[in-house]
Amino acid sequence: MHGHIEDFRFTKGLSRYPFTPLKETLTSTTSWQGGKTVGGSGGHTKIICCHSATLTADASATGRTLVVTNATASNYSPGGVMKSVYFDGSGDYISANTSTSDFVLGTGDYTFETWVNFKSFPQTVNTLAGTTISTGGSVLYWHAKTTGFTMGTQNVWIRDEAKITWKTNRWYHVAACRISGVTKQFIDGTMIDSFNDTTSYTADGFRVGANNGGTNALNGWLSNTRLIVGTGIYDNAFTPPAAELTE
């Protein structure tokens, strides 16, 4: 060799960067990044949905019964024995309307993650999930445009910089994680955006597949959707769980 090497690192026993999704069971306590654990011995996991043929099931410790509006169960999934839920883009969604204070993020740490597969993009904004079923306001939505993974409240864009050109009929693992006032967005375990975020987010419930009015609806599939409140479990590249969520 004739040249220079700078900042060389060799790590033994830890995979830091690109990965192949694992087919392992994700539980309410599981974190796929080394050194990160879910707080409250898994109690910070407030909801797990779109993981079972029983669409009303919530696999978090709360075990609430979810309300299903038109959405249908599917065996089409990222892999293994995982299940998913199909949303047809015309008012299909699943809502959590009990113990709604669980979903108040405030200014604290949180993690949102889900697998998503887009059949089409019927809306300018296609809702993955949000912390509202009725009033809106300073709630937080995670959604997708054709060219990005976006976040916002009912009335204000929080972030529209995580750029990706989505493909239809392909599974993606998406995650957003806030730790100490910094939010990072990930696609398939790779961080694609990072920004300062000290917004205090409210909640009146939790909904996947559409916004609080049932519009900006998703046309596609969600699988293994989880919201953790109080713990940010991803702050670097990680391996997304290609497996069914359980308690």
N, C-alpha and C positions, 0 to 999 in steps of 0.2 A: 504494500500500500504506500502511496505517496500522497499525503494530504493531512487533514485535521479531523479529529473526532472530539465532540463536545457533549457533555451531559449524557454519557452512556450509562445505562442501567440494565442489570440482569437480575430478575427476581425469581427465586426458586420457591415453588409451592403456592404461588398466587397468580391467577390469571387476571390481568388488569384490563385488557382491551378487547378487540373483536372476539366473538364467541359463537358457539352453536347452542341454541336453546335446549335446556335440559328437560327430559320427560320425568319429572319428579313431582311429588305431591306438595303443593303449597298450602300451608296452614295459616291461621291468624297470627302465628308467632314467627313465620318464616321471613327471612330477609336473604336476598340473593347477592348481597354485597358483604364481603368479609368485614367483620368488626362492627356491623350494624345490627341491632336487634329492635324488635317492636316493643315499645314501652308498655308498662302495665301487664307484663307477662302475656302479651297478646290482647289485652283489654283495650288498647288504643285502636284496634281494628273495629270500626263501627259498622261496617256493612260489607258483605261478600254476596254478590248476586251474579246472575247469568252463568251459573256454574253447574246447574242441575236440570234434569228434565222436569223437576217440580219448580215452576217459575216463581211461585210464591215464597220459596225458601230463602232465608238469609243464613249463611253459614258462619256469621260472626257469633260471638258469645251471647249477644243480645237475642238472637234467634227470632226476630220479629217476623210477622207474616206480611209479605209484600202484596201490593195491589197491581194486578196485571190489566193493561188496557190493550187488547188486540194482539199483542206480541205473541209469537209462537216459539216453542222449543225446537231445537234442531240438533242433529248429530254431527253436523258440519262444524269442524273445530280445528284449532291449531295443531292438534296431534293427540295420540294416545286415546284414552277413554273420555277426554274432555267433552263437555257439552257447550252449546251456545244458544243464543236467542236471536231470532230473526225479527227485524223491524222493517216494515214495507215502505216507510217514508211518507205515510199519509195519516199519522196520528197514533202510531204504536209506541207504547212506553211502559215502563215499570216504575212504580213509586213506593217510597217508604214514608208513611205518614204517622208513625208512632215513635215515641222517644226522639222527637225531632231535634232536641237540643244537642244530641250526640253529634250532629253534623256542623255545628257552629265552629268555624276554624279560628275566628278571632285574628290575632296577629301571630299566632303560634306556628309551630312546625306541623306539616301534614305530608301525606303521600296519597296520590291518586294513581291507580294503574288499571289497565284493561287491555285485553286483546280486541282488535277491531278488524273487520273485513268489509270494505265498501263494495256494494253492488253497483251503485251509481251515486251521483252527487246532485240530487234534485234541488238542493237549497244552496244559497250563497254561504250560509253557515249551517253546518250539519252537527247537531248536538250529540255529544257522547254522553255527558252527564252534567248534573248541576245540583247545588245545595238548595233547591227550591222546588216546591210543587204548587205554589200559589202566589205569594206576594211579590216575588222578585226583589228588586232593590240591590243592596250591597252583598248579594250572594255571589258565588263563583261558579262559572260554567267552564267546562273543558269541551272544546269543539274542534271541528276540522273544516277548513276551506280546501279547495282543490289543490292549493299550493302551500298548505301549512297546517301545523298543529297550534291552535290558537286558544286564548283564555280571555275571559272578560266577565264583568258583572252584567246586570240587566241592561245597563245604559252606557257603560264605558268599556272600551277595549283595555285590558290589562297588558296583553302582549300579543303581537302579531309578527314576530321575528323568526319563529322556528320554522324555517322553510323546508318543505319536502314536496315533491310531486308524487302524490299518492297514485298507486295502481289499483284498479278494481280487481276483485276476486283474488286478493292476496292478504294473508294475515300479517298484521303488525302488532307488536307490543308497544304501547305508549304509556308513559308515566310522567307525572309532574310532582316535584318534591320541593318543599320549602324547609330550609334549615337556617335558623338564626337570621331571618330576613332576606335570604337569598333563595330564589326559586330557580330550579333547573328542570329542563324538559328533556326527555329521552325518547328515542324511537329505536326499538329493538336493542335496548341496552346501551346505545351510544348517545352521549349528551349532544344536543343540537342547539341549545340556547341556555343562557344563564343571565339573570337580571335581579336587581334589588327590588324587593317587594315587601313593604310593611303595611299593606292594606289590611284593615280589619274586616273580615268577611262574616256575614251573618248566614242564617239558614232557617228555613221553615219546613224542611224535609230533604229528601234526596230522590232524584229521578234520573233514569237512564233512557236514552233514545229520543228525547224531545225536551223542549223547554217547559216553563211553568204553564204556558198556555196550550201545550200540545203541538206547537209549531216548530219550525226549524228542525224538522224531524230527520232522523237517520234512516237511510235505506241501505241496510246491510246487517251484519252480525256483530254482536258483542259476546265475549266469552271471559269469564273469570274476572269480574270487575270488583275492585276493592278500594275502600277509602279508609285511611288511617288518620286519626286526629290526635296530634300531640307528639308524633314521631315522624321525622324524615329519614327514610331508610336508604335512599340512594343519593350519593353526592359524587359518584364517579361511575365509570363504565361498569355494568353488571350483566349478569346472565338472566334474562327473563324466564319465568317459570312456564314451561309448556306442559302443564299438568293441571288436573282438577283442583280447585280450591276446596278445602275442608276446614272443619274446626281445628 
